[in-house]
Amino acid sequence: MMPKSLRLILLSLRDLLVSAGPVLALAVGLLMAAYWWLDPQPPTRVVLATGPADSAYANFGRRYAKALEADGIEVVEKRTDGSLDNLTLLRRGDVDVAFVRGGSADPAADEEAGLVSLGALFYEPLWIFVRKDAVPAAAASGQGAGALVQLKNLRVNVDKSGSGVPQLVDQLLRANHLDPATMKLSRLEPAPAAEALLGGMLDAVVLASAPQSRQVQQLLRAPDVLLMDVQQAEAYVRRFGYLQSVTLPRGVVDLAADLPPHDVTLLAATTSLLSREQTHPALRELFAKSAQSIHSAGGWFNRARDFPNTRTSELPVSPEGDRAINGTPPFWQRYLPFWASNLFERMWLVLGGLLVLMLPLSRVVPPLYQFRVRSRVFRWYARLRDIEQRGGAGDTPEPLLRELDELEARVNKVTVPLSYANELYELRAHIRAARLRLTAHAEVAP
């Protein structure tokens, strides 16, 4: 049998819960409505547009997928032809996040369409590889080709249309008064184009990729291939705002082999991670945080911590990207798992407002609790008064005394907290007083 003290505690807890029930129900209802409206937890699946197989985009895509997998997010890597194809998919809403090279986007139209940047990630140089036998004079000088006009009569591959490279090369050639329509241009993918260059079926190949690309690494070490040193790089930077002039330092490819044998100036665009405004803010924040660890190391063209940054993005940087790159993460992110940290971050304003609302409402709980406890005592006064009134009206005392005994037996089973015990003892005293009056009336009646 349950001890009386424990039963009393459980009874008090039940009274408290019942008294606070309306307030708690209101708070839970408001919290559920806010959760539904804010939608704080992101979907567990996100689509990332990367690039061709073995490209730098594809390699980085795999690293993002591994980073977000730790937080329970599945990253679906969508293979594409490159930057321009990525941007098209992003505009159509077929992907959530994409790598896009500078110069591909239309800043005014894409901003109006709801595209935002999560930060600039790395330099993507324009690599122009030329066979030595195609430019013998330049090869003999030891410096290599240095101007785009030298490509005029060569067989040049400018990558697939979806990569955005043909459009970029078209602008550069026209700046040199060259008509691409009159040149021997082909549009092979990077892998077959590199093989064709090494086999002598092409004279030059134009690639736009990070140094991690397999084709870039292969061609940099090819003995019969030269990397064009763009000696007019600063002129191009002045004319095309999305381009940068970068230097490939001597020996950075291979110190032992002294590759390259001299500093090489290249043109480069900055690749950014773009997203749609409809993509969940928590996912945008996760990608921006992952970019901090994936792209912060030094490279061939940048020092450590130069990337990611918000300085070279063509589109406005989202608040999540700006906070992850330039701000200080909240302290709770260091201690809470992703789902809990995200829930707290997106709901703390609601929780604070709910607390402010509940404080005045909570004042009704003590009176409700007091009423509930006292009602267990006061409910019996109605029956006691009925018995007394019937006794005063001349009813036979014996049945009334039996009802009074039954009433007292029930009252003796009532339990209340100690702070309300005086009211219970007063009821018992009143029952005894009523019994005395009925007993005296029964003795007088004969």
C-alpha positions in Angstrom: 0.0 0.0 0.0 1.3 3.5 -0.9 2.5 5.5 2.1 0.3 8.3 3.1 3.1 10.9 2.8 3.9 9.8 -0.8 0.2 9.8 -1.7 -0.1 13.3 -0.3 2.9 14.5 -2.4 1.5 12.9 -5.6 -1.9 14.5 -4.9 -0.4 17.9 -4.4 1.6 17.5 -7.7 -1.6 16.5 -9.5 -3.4 19.6 -8.1 -0.5 21.8 -9.2 -0.4 20.3 -12.7 -4.2 20.7 -13.1 -4.1 24.3 -11.9 -1.3 25.2 -14.3 -2.7 23.1 -17.1 -4.5 26.0 -19.0 -1.3 28.2 -18.9 0.9 25.3 -19.9 -1.5 24.4 -22.8 -1.4 28.0 -24.0 2.4 28.1 -23.9 2.7 24.7 -25.7 0.2 25.9 -28.4 2.0 29.1 -29.0 5.4 27.3 -29.1 4.0 24.8 -31.6 2.6 27.6 -33.8 6.0 29.4 -33.7 7.8 26.2 -34.6 5.6 25.6 -37.6 5.9 29.2 -38.7 9.7 29.6 -38.3 10.4 26.0 -39.5 13.8 26.0 -37.6 15.0 22.6 -38.5 16.4 22.2 -42.1 15.7 19.4 -44.5 18.1 16.5 -44.2 18.8 16.5 -48.0 20.4 19.3 -50.1 21.4 19.3 -53.8 24.9 20.8 -54.6 25.8 21.5 -58.3 29.5 20.7 -58.7 31.1 20.1 -62.1 32.6 17.5 -64.4 34.1 14.4 -63.0 37.7 14.9 -61.6 37.3 18.7 -61.7 38.1 20.9 -58.8 34.4 21.5 -58.3 33.7 17.8 -58.0 36.6 17.4 -55.5 35.3 20.2 -53.4 31.8 18.8 -53.6 32.9 15.6 -52.1 34.6 17.4 -49.2 31.4 19.4 -48.5 29.4 16.2 -48.6 31.7 14.7 -46.0 31.6 17.8 -43.8 27.8 18.1 -43.7 27.4 14.3 -43.2 28.7 14.8 -39.7 25.6 16.9 -38.9 23.2 14.5 -40.5 22.7 16.3 -43.8 22.9 14.4 -47.0 24.5 16.3 -49.8 23.5 15.1 -53.3 26.3 16.0 -55.7 24.9 16.9 -59.1 27.4 16.5 -62.0 27.3 19.4 -64.4 29.3 20.9 -67.3 30.6 23.7 -65.1 30.0 27.2 -63.8 27.4 28.4 -66.3 25.5 25.1 -66.1 25.5 25.4 -62.3 24.1 29.0 -62.5 21.3 27.9 -64.9 20.3 25.0 -62.5 20.3 27.4 -59.6 18.2 30.0 -61.3 15.6 27.2 -62.2 15.6 26.0 -58.6 16.8 22.5 -59.6 19.7 22.8 -57.0 20.0 24.5 -53.7 23.7 25.4 -53.7 26.3 25.7 -56.5 29.8 26.7 -57.4 29.8 29.7 -59.7 32.8 31.4 -61.3 33.0 35.2 -61.3 31.8 36.8 -64.5 29.1 34.1 -65.0 26.3 35.8 -63.0 24.2 38.8 -63.9 24.4 40.7 -60.6 21.3 42.8 -61.1 19.0 40.1 -62.5 20.3 37.3 -60.2 19.9 39.4 -57.1 16.3 40.2 -58.1 15.8 36.5 -58.7 16.8 35.7 -55.1 20.3 34.4 -55.5 22.8 35.1 -52.7 26.5 34.4 -52.1 27.8 32.4 -49.2 31.3 33.8 -49.8 34.1 33.7 -52.3 36.1 30.4 -52.0 39.2 30.4 -54.2 40.9 31.8 -57.3 40.1 29.9 -60.5 42.9 30.8 -62.9 42.5 30.8 -66.7 45.2 28.2 -67.7 46.3 28.5 -71.3 48.5 25.5 -72.2 50.2 25.7 -75.6 52.4 23.0 -77.3 56.0 24.1 -77.7 56.0 23.1 -81.4 53.0 25.4 -82.0 55.0 28.5 -80.8 58.6 27.6 -81.5 59.9 31.2 -81.1 58.3 31.6 -77.8 59.5 28.2 -76.6 63.1 29.0 -77.7 63.1 32.2 -75.6 62.3 30.1 -72.5 59.5 32.4 -71.5 56.6 30.8 -73.4 53.7 32.5 -75.1 52.7 35.8 -73.6 49.8 37.3 -75.6 46.4 35.9 -76.6 46.9 37.1 -80.2 49.4 34.2 -80.5 46.4 31.9 -80.5 45.1 33.3 -83.8 46.1 30.5 -86.1 46.2 27.6 -83.6 43.8 24.8 -82.9 42.4 25.8 -79.6 40.0 24.0 -77.3 37.9 26.3 -75.1 36.0 23.7 -73.0 32.3 22.9 -73.1 29.6 25.6 -73.2 28.2 24.8 -69.8 31.5 25.5 -68.2 31.4 29.2 -69.0 34.9 29.2 -70.4 33.9 29.7 -74.1 32.0 32.9 -73.1 35.0 34.1 -71.1 37.5 33.4 -73.9 35.1 35.0 -76.4 35.3 38.3 -74.4 39.1 38.1 -74.2 39.6 37.4 -77.8 37.3 40.2 -79.0 39.2 42.5 -76.7 42.3 41.6 -78.9 40.3 42.3 -82.1 40.1 38.6 -82.9 36.8 37.1 -84.2 36.2 33.7 -82.6 34.2 32.7 -85.6 37.2 32.8 -87.8 39.5 30.8 -85.4 40.0 27.0 -85.1 38.1 26.6 -81.8 36.8 23.3 -80.4 34.7 22.5 -77.3 35.9 19.3 -75.8 35.7 18.4 -72.2 38.9 19.0 -70.1 40.0 15.3 -70.0 39.8 14.5 -73.7 41.1 18.0 -74.5 44.2 17.4 -72.4 44.8 14.0 -74.1 44.4 15.6 -77.5 46.9 18.3 -76.6 49.5 15.8 -75.5 48.8 13.7 -78.6 49.4 16.7 -80.9 45.8 16.9 -82.2 45.4 20.3 -80.5 47.8 23.3 -80.3 46.4 24.9 -77.2 43.9 24.2 -74.4 42.1 26.8 -72.2 41.0 25.6 -68.8 39.4 27.5 -65.9 39.9 25.5 -62.8 41.5 25.5 -59.4 45.1 24.0 -59.2 43.6 20.8 -57.7 42.2 19.8 -61.1 43.8 16.6 -62.5 44.2 18.0 -66.0 45.9 21.1 -64.7 48.4 19.0 -62.7 49.0 16.7 -65.7 49.7 19.5 -68.2 51.9 21.5 -65.8 54.3 18.6 -65.7 54.1 17.7 -69.4 57.5 18.4 -71.1 56.1 19.4 -74.5 53.6 21.9 -73.1 54.0 25.5 -72.1 51.9 27.5 -69.7 51.1 31.0 -71.2 52.4 33.9 -69.1 49.8 36.6 -69.6 52.0 39.6 -69.8 49.0 42.0 -70.3 47.2 40.7 -67.2 46.8 44.1 -65.6 45.2 45.5 -68.7 42.6 42.7 -68.7 41.9 43.4 -65.0 41.2 47.0 -65.7 38.7 46.1 -68.5 37.0 43.2 -66.8 36.1 43.8 -63.2 35.5 40.2 -62.3 39.1 39.2 -63.2 42.2 39.3 -61.0 45.9 39.1 -61.8 47.6 36.3 -59.9 51.1 34.9 -59.9 52.1 31.3 -60.1 55.4 31.4 -58.1 58.6 29.8 -59.5 59.0 26.2 -58.2 55.5 26.0 -56.6 54.5 23.0 -58.7 57.6 21.0 -58.0 60.6 22.5 -56.1 63.0 19.7 -57.1 62.2 20.0 -60.8 62.0 23.9 -60.5 58.5 23.9 -62.1 57.6 26.4 -63.3 61.1 27.7 -64.0 60.0 31.4 -63.6 57.1 33.3 -62.1 54.0 33.1 -64.3 51.3 35.7 -64.4 47.7 34.4 -64.9 44.2 35.8 -65.1 41.9 34.5 -62.5 38.2 34.8 -61.5 37.0 34.2 -58.0 34.7 31.2 -57.5 31.9 31.7 -55.0 29.3 29.5 -53.4 25.9 30.7 -54.4 22.6 29.7 -53.0 18.9 30.5 -53.3 17.0 32.6 -50.7 14.5 29.7 -50.5 17.3 27.4 -49.3 16.9 26.9 -45.5 19.0 29.4 -43.5 20.5 26.6 -41.4 21.8 24.9 -44.5 23.3 28.1 -45.8 25.0 28.5 -42.5 26.4 25.0 -42.5 27.9 25.4 -46.0 29.4 28.8 -45.0 30.9 27.2 -41.8 32.2 24.2 -43.8 33.9 26.7 -46.3 35.9 28.0 -43.4 37.7 24.7 -42.9 37.8 23.6 -46.5 39.1 26.8 -48.1 41.0 28.6 -45.4 44.4 27.0 -46.0 47.1 28.7 -48.1 47.5 27.8 -51.7 49.4 28.5 -54.9 47.7 31.9 -55.3 46.7 32.9 -51.8 47.9 33.0 -48.3 46.2 31.2 -45.4 42.9 32.8 -44.3 42.6 34.8 -47.5 39.5 32.7 -48.3 36.7 32.4 -47.8 35.9 36.1 -47.9 33.0 38.4 -48.6 35.1 41.1 -50.5 35.1 39.6 -54.0 31.6 38.3 -54.3 29.6 39.6 -57.2 26.2 39.0 -55.5 25.2 40.2 -52.0 26.5 37.9 -49.2 23.7 36.3 -47.2 23.6 37.1 -43.4 24.5 33.4 -42.7 27.6 33.6 -44.9 28.7 37.0 -43.5 28.3 35.8 -39.9 30.2 32.5 -40.5 33.1 34.3 -42.3 33.4 37.6 -40.6 31.6 37.1 -37.3 32.2 35.2 -34.1 30.1 32.0 -33.7 27.8 32.0 -30.6 29.3 30.2 -27.7 26.6 27.5 -27.6 27.7 26.2 -31.0 30.8 24.9 -29.3 28.9 22.8 -26.9 25.6 21.8 -28.5 25.0 19.4 -31.5 24.0 21.0 -34.7 20.2 20.3 -34.4 20.1 21.7 -30.8 22.2 24.7 -31.6 20.2 25.5 -34.7 16.9 25.1 -32.8 18.0 27.4 -30.0 19.4 30.0 -32.4 16.2 30.2 -34.4 13.8 30.0 -31.5 15.4 32.0 -28.7 13.5 35.2 -29.6 10.2 33.2 -29.5 11.2 31.6 -26.2 12.0 35.0 -24.7 8.7 36.5 -25.9 6.8 33.5 -24.6 8.5 33.9 -21.2 7.5 37.5 -21.1 3.9 36.6 -22.0 3.7 33.7 -19.5 5.0 35.7 -16.5 1.7 37.6 -15.9 -0.4 34.6 -16.9 1.4 32.5 -14.3 -0.1 34.7 -11.5 -3.4 32.9 -12.0 -1.9 29.5 -11.1 -1.6 30.0 -7.2 -5.3 31.1 -6.9 -6.4 28.1 -9.1 -4.3 25.7 -7.0 -5.7 27.2 -3.8 -9.3 26.9 -5.1 -8.8 23.3 -6.1 -7.4 22.2 -2.8 -10.0 24.1 -0.7 -12.8 22.8 -2.9 -12.0 19.2 -1.6 -13.1 20.5 1.9 -15.8 23.1 1.0 -17.7 20.7 -1.2 -19.0 18.8 1.9 -20.4 21.9 3.6 -23.3 21.9 1.2 -24.3 18.4 2.4 -23.7 19.4 6.1 -25.9 22.4 5.7 -28.6 20.3 4.1 -28.6 17.9 7.0 -28.8 20.7 9.5 -31.7 22.4 7.6 -33.7 19.2 7.5 -33.0 18.7 11.3 -34.3 22.2 12.0 -37.4 21.5 9.9 -38.5 18.6 12.1 -37.1 15.6 10.3 -36.5 12.5 12.4 -33.0 12.8 13.9 -31.9 9.1 13.6 -31.7 9.1 9.7 -30.0 12.4 9.8 -27.4 11.1 12.3 -26.7 8.1 10.1 -26.2 10.5 7.1 -23.9 12.6 9.3 -21.9 9.5 10.2 -21.5 8.7 6.6 -20.5 12.3 5.8 -17.8 12.1 8.6 -16.4 8.8 7.3 -15.9 10.4 3.9 -14.4 13.6 5.3 -11.9 11.5 7.2 -10.6 10.1 3.9 -9.9 13.6 2.5 -6.2 14.6 2.3 -5.0 18.1 1.9 -1.5 19.7 2.2 -0.5 20.8 5.7 -1.0 24.4 4.9 -4.7 23.7 4.4 -5.2 21.3 7.3 -6.9 23.9 9.5 -9.8 24.1 7.1 -10.2 20.3 7.1 -10.2 20.2 11.0 -12.7 23.0 11.0 -15.0 20.9 8.9 -14.7 18.0 11.2 -15.4 20.3 14.2 -18.6 21.6 12.5 -19.7 18.0 11.8 -19.3 17.2 15.5 -21.2 20.3 16.5 -24.0 19.3 14.1 -24.1 15.8 15.7 -24.4 17.3 19.2 -27.3 19.4 18.1 -29.1 16.5 16.4 -28.4 14.3 19.4 -29.8 16.9 21.8 -32.8 17.3 19.6 -33.4 13.5 19.6 -33.2 13.4 23.4 -35.7 16.2 23.7 -38.1 14.9 21.1 -39.8 12.1 23.3 
